[in-house]
Amino acid sequence: GENVGLHLPTLSVQEGDNSIINCAYSNSASDYFIWYKQESGKGPQFIIDIRSNMDKRQGQRVTVLLNKTVKHLSLQIAATQPGDSAVYFCAESGNYGGSQGNLIFGKGTKLSVKP
Amino acid sequence: DTGVSQDPRHKITKRGQNVTFRCDPISEHNRLYWYRQTLGQGPEFLTYFQNEAQLEKSRLLSDRFSAERPKGSFSTLEIQRTEQGDSAMYLCASSRAANTEAFFGQGTRLTVV
């Protein structure tokens, strides 16, 4: 079946640099996307979401970009801090087939921030 | 704390025993989801409720698994005759509606020995 995946399993950045985490999705019917941050032993923490009628959305230090043409999603973190070290997941959902807004997750990208 | 609450946080059980987990969603959230997560993997969908109605179940949800949300508020997930392969983090999430922000609890880590 179609699912969400990630280009890079690990990402190491220097503190203060910008981070870009990528995600590819294959279901063109997906119309809602969320980025989550998960620290070890904790549940996923909501970061930012975006709907398919948008191509960019900004939050505090984070920006999500959506390219529906190539089915690509990215999360940009500005001025990455040690506290940003975690695993990041993208998730997609939509109303298609038997799924009515169910979130489907990819495997995650581990972000490591070097001081 | 008005976030999603899960209980217990950790559970160790012997193979063959039954276990039950509880999830209290954010107040007034109509949707409640259960996910399972193993080490190094993303959360895998198990089932979800719209109010008290269980609308979708994953193929991962074998006959040994059952979930309820009797009054449309809290939910329970029961696993009967646990197996070692059931060892995982069980996550609950809630949202106001479909395709809106979904917030997760801290999860229940199940270890079957």
Interface residues (C-beta under 8 A of the other chain):
Chain A: V4 D31 Y32 I34 Y36 G41 K42 G43 P44 Q45 F46 D49 R51 F89 A91 S93 G94 N95 G98 S99 Q100 G101 N102 L103 I104 F105 G106 K107 G108
Chain B: V4 Q6 R31 Y33 Y35 G40 Q41 G42 P43 E44 F45 Y48 L55 E56 L91 A93 A97 A98 N99 E101 A102 F103 F104 G105 Q106 G107 R109
